[in-house]
């Protein structure tokens, strides 16, 4: 008999050393192998294998031993940034081995976990970060009626049969923030999960999320426009705008309609089971709510950061018979020395989780030559469009041929028909000469372009200054390339604008118009910016005393520095005066001028045209003289003194040469 076990063998094995079985006294303790290992212990593998009843009993005994009872340590809660909620109604499922395997992975996922619904059987141990919150169906109904139906009965929700409640709880996932408000208090994020899955290092992937986003799920990267919320795993920022999102007037009626249904409508995802005769399926889903709220600006949803998001595993195409791909059905759970979980595919890609949606339903599922499949990768799910992987591992020609010989009923994989997303690196590893050469050409081209940019302008040793010249201007050596790229960008930008306009969404004309206008504006700004830098050049400057051959100091130009003063305290002018005096410049070539407009003031009570004898020196003017005199005296050496020359310049009306002066009463010039 070929039996699909959630874990066909509970084998504690490592790739480099002898395995170590978990201690019955401490089933959640860190696992470690010999000193030659890296501290990672291969705990669980989901694989196809021939078993008999005795093997099955032995495997279950080993699993039971590894998950013996342990007292939960609730003091560790609230240390995690995320709490994950799973709604479970039906204690029979919690007695299955798959539930213990879920707990094993949850213990090291880095988040706290709440099992909400029925009580967990007493003989099922819970790790320290997992708690059981018991709540009845009637209590849930009363809470929902209070939030969405003015305390009137939701008859459709209350009449759900006992057998259907386990599946119907999927609709409660987006409502968890309302139903479990006290339980999620203190966390930065809350989310929902299934229990027919293994959890990886969840907090590691959480750190890849945009800090300003209010929602994240591993299907956001698809940019599908509809697939936003994912049923097996999604996370919500723990803030009122998200927890109360479904209570807003725009979504309240939709939520009430969903709750009145007695069947599963996949509200937590994109509503594919809702009203199949109409197109209301997506418009009655939580993904639609998130999309609409994000577009209206009430919440913010951004793409996953990092390496194109997070991968996850799903067994749908293995167990439903839709796919005969040999690379189908492998997940591995590793526990590190510090107790953290990690889910790996066969190709080494780290997964956020592994979802056994169908495997739990068909324990006796058989497929041809299943024993020869070994432990293949999870790439089948990604190839089928569930989620794109970073690199398609594929199967080499030799392995595919060997598999075809050992399993004639199984079609060999054609690697050429599979999408390759890893570019040149993966192609080089799999022997694809074309992509390997393309990768080399790109690397060489980038290095050559970097070398050209580094030589854009001449280096310091190659700059030539004329006799007595302190500045020289060089044009960029890449101006021609820059102009060609600018022209190409202009043509491509105009083509892009025409492309998005002809393919706009006609069902949302206003949104499409603004999107096209925004893209056109961005292209316009880019073109204008490039044209402004049409002919790039750089001005290089050299100090007079650094010119080669040496430029005689007697030929240096005369430099005059001028700053003004009015009614400010003269002490404010002391710092700029001292800085100017410290300049490395010949003193005979340097002239410092302070234009003091508050030095004179006209005597009060005088009328008629101003004359020089109508003005007197202000107190601030005298202080300015003393400040200048004192600053210069501080710099005197032995035998030196400060000399002053005072000169009065008459106003226009009192000058014989008629030279105009701006000051009506004339000027007083004091030279130190």
C-alpha positions in Angstrom: 0.0 0.0 0.0 1.2 3.5 -0.8 0.1 5.9 1.9 0.5 9.7 1.9 1.5 10.5 5.5 1.8 14.1 6.6 5.2 12.9 7.8 5.9 9.6 6.3 8.8 9.2 8.7 9.7 11.2 11.7 13.5 11.0 11.0 15.8 13.2 13.0 18.6 13.3 10.4 21.3 15.7 9.4 23.4 15.7 6.2 26.7 15.6 8.0 26.4 13.8 11.3 24.5 11.4 13.5 21.0 12.4 14.5 19.9 13.2 18.0 16.4 12.4 19.2 14.5 15.0 21.2 14.4 14.4 24.9 10.9 13.3 26.2 11.3 15.7 29.2 11.9 18.7 27.0 10.3 18.1 23.5 10.8 21.8 22.4 14.5 21.9 23.4 17.1 22.9 20.9 18.3 20.1 18.7 22.0 19.6 17.8 24.1 16.9 16.2 27.8 16.2 16.4 30.4 18.9 16.5 30.9 18.7 12.8 27.4 20.0 12.1 26.2 23.5 11.6 23.6 23.2 14.4 20.7 22.6 12.1 18.7 19.4 12.7 16.5 18.0 9.9 13.3 17.2 11.9 10.4 16.6 9.5 10.2 15.8 5.9 7.0 15.4 3.9 7.7 12.7 1.4 6.2 9.8 -0.5 7.3 6.4 0.8 6.0 2.9 1.0 4.9 2.0 4.5 3.3 -0.8 6.3 1.2 -0.9 9.5 4.2 -1.7 11.8 6.2 1.2 10.3 3.3 3.5 10.8 2.9 2.6 14.5 6.7 3.1 15.1 6.6 6.5 13.4 3.6 7.6 15.4 5.3 6.5 18.6 8.4 8.5 17.8 6.3 11.5 17.0 4.3 11.2 20.2 7.5 10.9 22.2 8.9 14.1 20.7 5.8 16.1 21.5 5.2 15.0 25.1 3.4 17.2 27.5 5.2 20.4 28.6 3.8 23.2 30.8 3.4 26.4 28.7 5.5 29.4 29.8 3.3 32.4 29.2 5.8 34.9 30.4 7.4 34.9 27.0 4.3 36.3 25.3 4.2 39.8 24.0 8.0 39.7 23.2 7.2 38.9 19.6 6.1 41.6 17.2 3.4 39.4 15.7 0.6 37.1 17.0 -0.9 34.6 14.7 -4.5 33.4 15.1 -5.9 30.1 14.0 -9.6 29.3 14.4 -10.2 25.6 15.1 -13.6 24.0 15.7 -13.3 20.2 16.1 -11.1 18.6 18.7 -10.7 15.4 16.6 -8.4 17.2 14.2 -6.2 18.4 17.0 -5.5 14.8 18.0 -4.0 14.0 14.6 -0.2 13.8 14.1 -0.4 16.7 11.6 -1.5 19.1 14.4 1.5 18.1 16.6 3.7 18.8 13.6 2.1 22.2 13.2 2.9 22.9 16.9 6.5 21.8 16.4 7.0 24.3 13.6 5.0 27.1 15.4 7.3 26.7 18.5 10.2 28.2 16.5 8.4 30.6 14.1 9.3 33.7 16.1 5.7 34.7 16.6 3.1 34.0 19.3 0.2 31.8 18.3 -3.4 31.7 19.5 -5.6 28.6 18.9 -9.1 30.1 19.1 -12.3 28.0 19.2 -12.6 24.6 20.8 -10.4 23.5 23.7 -7.2 21.8 22.7 -7.2 18.2 24.1 -5.2 17.9 27.4 -3.0 15.2 26.0 -1.7 17.6 23.3 1.2 19.7 24.5 1.5 23.3 23.6 4.8 25.2 23.3 5.4 28.3 25.3 4.4 30.7 22.6 1.1 29.0 21.8 -2.1 29.5 23.9 -5.6 28.2 23.6 -8.4 30.7 23.7 -11.7 28.9 24.1 -14.7 30.6 22.6 -18.1 29.1 21.6 -19.9 29.6 18.3 -22.7 31.4 20.1 -20.2 33.8 21.7 -18.8 34.6 18.3 -22.3 35.1 16.9 -23.2 37.5 19.6 -20.0 39.5 19.0 -20.6 39.7 15.3 -24.3 40.7 15.8 -23.1 43.5 18.1 -20.7 44.8 15.5 -22.6 44.3 12.3 -26.4 43.7 12.9 -27.4 46.0 15.7 -27.6 43.0 18.1 -30.1 41.3 15.9 -29.6 37.6 15.2 -27.4 36.6 12.2 -29.5 33.5 11.4 -27.4 32.3 8.6 -24.3 32.3 10.7 -26.0 30.7 13.7 -27.5 28.0 11.6 -24.2 26.7 10.3 -24.0 23.0 11.0 -21.5 21.5 13.5 -19.7 19.7 10.7 -19.4 22.9 8.6 -18.1 25.2 11.3 -14.5 24.1 10.9 -14.4 25.4 7.3 -16.8 28.4 7.9 -14.3 29.8 10.4 -12.1 30.8 7.5 -14.5 33.8 7.0 -13.7 34.9 10.6 -10.0 35.5 9.8 -10.3 39.2 8.7 -12.6 39.8 11.7 -10.1 38.5 14.3 -9.0 42.0 15.2 -12.5 42.7 16.4 -13.3 39.3 18.0 -10.0 39.0 19.8 -9.2 42.6 20.6 -8.0 41.9 24.1 -5.9 39.0 23.1 -4.0 40.9 20.4 -3.4 44.0 22.5 0.3 44.8 22.8 1.4 43.4 19.5 2.5 45.4 16.5 1.0 42.9 14.0 -1.7 40.2 14.1 -2.4 37.7 11.5 -4.1 34.4 10.7 -2.9 31.0 9.7 -4.2 27.4 9.1 -3.2 24.5 11.2 -2.6 22.1 8.3 0.7 23.7 7.6 4.3 24.1 8.8 5.5 27.6 9.8 9.0 28.8 8.9 10.9 31.8 10.4 7.9 34.1 10.2 9.6 37.1 11.9 12.5 36.9 9.4 10.1 37.5 6.6 8.2 40.1 8.6 11.4 42.2 8.6 11.3 42.3 4.8 8.0 44.1 4.8 7.8 47.8 4.2 7.7 49.6 7.6 4.8 51.8 6.5 2.5 49.1 5.1 -0.7 48.1 6.9 -1.1 44.6 5.4 1.2 41.9 4.0 0.7 38.5 2.5 3.0 36.4 0.3 0.7 36.8 -2.8 1.2 40.6 -3.0 4.1 40.2 -5.3 1.9 38.6 -7.9 0.5 42.1 -8.7 -2.6 40.2 -9.7 -4.9 43.1 -8.7 -7.2 40.7 -7.0 -5.1 38.3 -5.1 -4.2 40.4 -2.0 -5.4 38.5 1.1 -4.3 34.9 1.4 -6.3 32.4 3.5 -3.4 30.3 4.9 -1.3 33.2 6.0 -1.8 37.0 6.1 -0.8 39.7 8.6 -2.5 43.0 9.6 -1.0 45.9 11.4 -2.5 46.2 14.9 -4.0 49.7 14.6 -7.7 50.8 14.8 -7.9 51.7 11.1 -7.2 48.1 10.2 -9.0 46.4 13.1 -12.2 48.4 12.4 -11.9 48.4 8.6 -14.9 46.1 8.0 -17.1 48.3 10.2 -16.7 51.3 7.9 -19.9 52.2 6.0 -18.4 51.2 2.7 -17.8 47.6 3.8 -20.2 47.0 6.7 -23.1 45.8 4.4 -20.8 43.5 2.5 -19.5 41.9 5.7 -23.1 41.4 7.0 -24.1 39.7 3.7 -21.1 37.4 4.0 -22.0 36.5 7.6 -25.6 35.5 6.5 -24.3 32.8 4.2 -24.3 29.2 5.5 -21.6 28.1 3.1 -17.9 28.9 2.7 -17.6 31.9 0.3 -13.8 32.5 0.6 -14.3 36.0 1.9 -10.8 35.9 3.5 -9.2 35.6 0.0 -10.8 36.8 -3.2 -14.2 35.3 -3.1 -14.0 32.7 -5.8 -16.8 30.6 -4.3 -19.2 33.5 -3.9 -22.3 33.7 -6.2 -20.7 31.9 -9.3 -23.5 33.1 -11.6 -22.5 36.8 -11.2 -19.3 38.9 -11.2 -19.8 39.9 -7.5 -17.3 37.3 -6.3 -14.2 39.5 -6.0 -16.3 42.6 -5.1 -17.6 40.7 -2.0 -14.2 39.6 -0.7 -11.6 40.9 1.8 -9.1 41.4 -1.0 -11.5 43.8 -2.6 -11.8 45.7 0.7 -8.1 46.0 1.0 -7.7 47.1 -2.6 -10.5 49.7 -2.4 -9.2 51.1 1.0 -5.7 51.3 -0.4 -6.7 53.1 -3.5 -8.9 55.5 -1.4 -5.9 56.3 0.8 -7.4 55.2 4.1 -4.8 52.4 4.4 -1.4 51.7 2.8 -0.4 48.4 1.2 3.0 48.1 -0.4 4.9 45.3 -2.1 7.1 43.0 -0.2 10.7 44.1 0.1 13.7 41.8 -0.3 14.2 39.2 -3.0 10.8 39.3 -4.7 8.8 38.6 -1.6 8.4 35.2 0.1 8.0 31.8 -1.3 5.6 29.2 0.1 4.7 25.6 -0.5 1.4 24.1 -1.4 0.5 20.5 -2.2 -2.6 21.1 -4.3 -1.2 19.9 -7.6 0.4 16.9 -6.0 -2.7 15.4 -4.3 -5.5 16.6 -6.6 -4.0 14.7 -9.5 -3.8 17.9 -11.7 0.0 17.7 -12.1 2.3 14.8 -12.9 5.4 16.8 -12.4 8.0 14.7 -10.6 9.2 17.8 -8.7 6.2 17.8 -6.6 5.6 17.4 -2.9 8.7 18.1 -0.8 8.9 20.2 2.3 11.6 20.1 5.0 11.4 21.5 8.5 14.7 22.3 10.2 15.2 23.5 13.8 18.3 25.4 14.6 20.3 25.3 17.9 18.4 28.4 19.1 15.1 26.7 18.4 14.1 28.7 15.3 12.1 26.9 12.6 13.1 27.0 8.9 11.1 25.5 6.0 13.2 24.5 3.0 12.4 23.2 -0.4 14.7 20.7 -2.1 16.4 23.4 -4.1 17.4 25.1 -0.8 14.9 28.0 -1.1 13.6 29.1 2.3 9.8 29.1 2.5 7.5 31.1 4.7 5.3 28.1 5.2 4.3 24.8 3.7 0.5 24.2 3.3 -0.8 20.6 3.2 -4.3 21.6 2.1 -5.0 18.4 0.2 -2.6 16.0 1.8 -4.6 15.8 5.0 -7.8 14.9 3.1 -6.4 12.0 1.1 -4.1 9.9 3.3 -4.5 6.9 1.0 -3.9 8.8 -2.2 -2.0 6.8 -4.7 -0.1 7.8 -7.8 2.0 5.7 -10.2 5.6 5.1 -9.3 5.3 7.2 -6.2 8.1 5.4 -4.4 10.6 6.5 -7.0 9.9 10.1 -6.6 12.2 10.5 -3.7 12.1 14.0 -2.2 11.5 16.5 -5.1 11.1 20.2 -4.8 8.0 22.3 -4.3 8.4 24.2 -7.6 5.2 22.6 -9.0 3.1 25.1 -7.1 5.1 28.1 -8.4 5.1 26.8 -12.0 1.3 26.5 -11.8 1.0 30.2 -11.0 0.5 30.1 -7.2 3.6 32.1 -6.7 6.8 32.8 -8.7 10.0 31.4 -7.4 13.3 33.2 -7.6 15.0 30.3 -9.5 13.4 27.3 -11.2 15.6 24.4 -10.0 14.3 22.0 -12.7 15.7 18.6 -13.4 18.8 17.8 -15.3 18.6 15.8 -18.5 20.4 12.8 -17.0 18.1 12.8 -13.9 15.0 13.2 -16.1 16.1 10.3 -18.3 16.8 8.1 -15.3 13.4 9.0 -13.8 11.7 8.1 -17.0 13.4 4.7 -17.1 12.5 3.9 -13.5 9.0 5.3 -13.8 7.7 4.7 -17.3 4.2 6.0 -16.5 5.5 9.4 -15.5 6.1 12.0 -18.2 9.6 13.5 -18.0 9.9 17.2 -17.4 11.0 19.3 -20.4 13.3 21.9 -18.8 13.0 24.2 -21.8 9.2 24.6 -21.2 9.7 25.8 -17.7 10.1 29.5 -16.8 13.7 30.5 -15.8 13.7 33.4 -13.5 17.2 33.3 -12.1 18.9 34.7 -15.1 22.5 33.9 -15.9 23.5 32.5 -12.5 20.9 29.7 -12.6 21.6 29.1 -16.3 25.3 28.7 -15.7 24.5 26.2 -13.0 22.1 24.2 -15.2 24.3 24.2 -18.3 22.4 26.7 -20.4 25.2 28.1 -22.5 23.2 30.9 -24.0 22.1 32.5 -20.7 25.6 31.9 -19.3 27.2 33.8 -22.1 24.5 36.5 -21.8 25.3 36.8 -18.1 29.0 37.2 -18.8 28.3 39.8 -21.5 26.2 41.8 -19.1 28.9 41.7 -16.4 31.6 42.7 -18.8 29.4 45.5 -20.2 28.6 46.9 -16.8 32.3 46.8 -15.8 33.3 48.6 -19.0 30.6 51.3 -18.4 31.9 51.8 -14.9 35.4 52.2 -16.3 34.1 54.8 -18.8 32.3 56.7 -16.0 35.4 56.8 -13.9 37.2 58.5 -16.8 34.4 60.9 -17.5 36.5 63.9 -16.6 40.4 64.1 -16.5 42.2 63.3 -13.3 44.0 65.9 -11.4 47.3 65.2 -13.0 45.9 65.6 -16.5 44.2 69.0 -15.9 46.0 71.8 -17.7 45.8 75.4 -16.4 47.1 78.4 -18.4 49.6 80.9 -17.0 47.9 82.6 -14.0 44.6 80.8 -14.7 42.9 79.4 -11.6 39.9 77.8 -13.3 39.5 75.6 -16.4 36.3 74.0 -17.8 36.2 70.4 -19.3 33.3 68.9 -21.1 32.2 65.3 -20.3 33.7 62.6 -22.4 30.3 60.8 -22.3 28.2 63.7 -23.6 27.6 61.8 -26.9 26.4 58.7 -25.1 24.3 60.8 -22.7 22.6 62.6 -25.6 21.9 59.3 -27.4 20.4 57.8 -24.3 18.3 61.0 -23.7 16.9 60.7 -27.2 16.2 57.0 -26.7 14.5 57.7 -23.4 12.3 60.4 -25.0 11.2 58.1 -27.8 10.6 55.1 -25.4 8.8 57.4 -22.9 6.4 58.7 -25.5 5.8 55.1 -26.7 5.2 54.0 -23.1 2.7 56.8 -22.5 0.8 55.7 -25.7 1.0 52.0 -24.6 -0.6 52.5 -21.2 -3.2 54.8 -22.7 -4.3 52.3 -25.3 -4.4 49.6 -22.6 -6.1 51.5 -19.8 -8.9 50.1 -17.8 -12.2 51.2 -19.4 -14.2 50.0 -16.4 -12.5 52.7 -14.2 -12.0 55.7 -16.6 -11.2 58.2 -13.9 -8.6 56.1 -12.2 -7.1 55.2 -15.6 -7.0 58.8 -16.6 -5.1 59.9 -13.5 -2.7 56.9 -13.8 -1.9 57.9 -17.3 -1.5 61.5 -16.4 0.8 60.6 -13.5 3.0 58.4 -15.7 3.1 61.1 -18.5 4.1 63.7 -15.9 7.0 61.5 -14.7 8.2 60.9 -18.2 8.0 64.7 -18.9 10.0 65.5 -15.8 12.6 62.9 -16.7 13.0 64.2 -20.2 13.3 67.9 -19.0 15.9 66.9 -16.4 18.0 65.1 -19.0 17.7 67.9 -21.5 18.9 70.4 -18.9 22.1 68.3 -18.6 22.4 68.1 -22.4 26.0 69.3 -22.5 27.6 68.4 -19.2 30.8 70.1 -18.1 32.9 70.5 -14.9 34.8 73.5 -13.7 38.1 72.7 -12.0 39.8 75.2 -9.7 43.4 75.4 -8.7 44.9 77.6 -5.9 47.3 80.4 -7.0 50.1 79.1 -4.8 49.6 75.6 -6.4 50.1 76.6 -10.0 53.0 74.9 -11.8 55.2 76.7 -12.9 54.9 79.0 -9.9 52.9 82.2 -10.4 54.8 85.3 -8.9 53.0 86.7 -5.8 53.5 90.2 -7.1 51.3 89.3 -10.0 48.5 88.0 -7.9 45.2 90.0 -8.3 44.0 92.5 -5.6 41.2 91.1 -3.5 38.6 93.3 -1.8 36.2 91.9 0.8 33.2 94.0 1.9 30.6 93.4 4.6 28.1 95.8 6.0 27.0 97.0 9.5 24.1 99.1 10.7 22.8 98.9 14.3 24.0 95.5 15.3 26.5 95.1 18.2 30.0 95.7 16.7 31.2 92.5 18.4 29.3 90.5 15.7 31.7 91.8 13.1 34.8 90.7 15.0 34.7 87.0 13.9 34.5 87.8 10.1 37.2 90.4 10.5 39.6 87.9 12.3 38.8 85.2 9.7 39.6 87.7 6.9 42.9 88.7 8.6 43.9 85.0 8.8 43.5 84.5 5.1 46.6 83.0 3.3 47.0 85.9 1.0 49.5 88.7 0.6 48.5 91.6 2.9 49.4 94.2 0.3 46.9 92.5 -2.1 44.1 92.3 0.4 41.6 95.1 1.2 39.0 94.6 3.9 36.1 97.1 4.0 33.3 97.5 6.6 30.4 99.6 5.3 29.0 101.0 8.5 25.6 102.7 7.8 25.1 103.4 11.5 28.3 105.4 12.0 26.7 108.8 11.6 23.3 110.1 12.7 21.8 113.5 11.8 21.3 115.8 14.8 17.7 116.2 16.0 15.6 119.2 15.2 17.4 120.2 12.0 15.6 121.0 8.8 16.6 121.8 5.2 19.2 120.3 3.0 21.8 118.2 4.9 25.3 119.4 5.3 28.4 117.7 6.9 28.2 119.7 10.1 24.7 118.5 10.8 25.9 114.9 11.5 27.5 113.4 14.6 29.2 110.1 15.3 27.0 107.5 17.1 28.1 105.5 20.1 28.0 102.3 18.0 30.3 104.0 15.5 32.8 104.7 18.2 32.5 101.1 19.4 33.1 99.9 15.8 36.3 101.9 15.6 37.5 100.6 18.9 36.7 97.0 17.9 38.7 97.3 14.7 41.6 99.0 16.5 41.6 96.3 19.3 41.5 93.4 16.8 44.5 94.8 14.9 46.4 95.5 18.1 46.0 91.9 19.2 47.9 90.8 16.1 50.8 93.2 16.5 54.3 92.0 16.9 57.1 93.8 18.7 57.8 97.2 17.2 54.6 97.4 15.3 51.7 99.8 15.8 48.3 100.5 14.3 48.0 103.7 12.1 44.9 105.4 11.1 44.1 107.7 8.2 40.8 109.5 8.3 39.2 111.1 5.2 35.9 112.9 4.7 34.1 112.8 1.4 31.6 115.6 0.8 28.1 115.0 -0.6 27.2 116.0 -4.1 25.9 119.4 -3.2 29.2 120.4 -1.6 31.6 119.0 -4.2 33.1 121.1 -6.8 33.5 118.2 -9.3 29.8 117.3 -9.0 30.6 113.6 -8.3 27.5 112.0 -6.9 27.6 110.3 -3.5 24.8 108.1 -2.2 25.0 109.5 1.4 23.3 112.9 1.6 25.7 114.1 4.3 28.9 112.6 2.7 31.2 109.8 3.8 33.9 109.3 6.4 36.6 106.8 5.4 39.0 105.5 8.1 41.9 103.4 6.9 43.8 101.2 9.4 
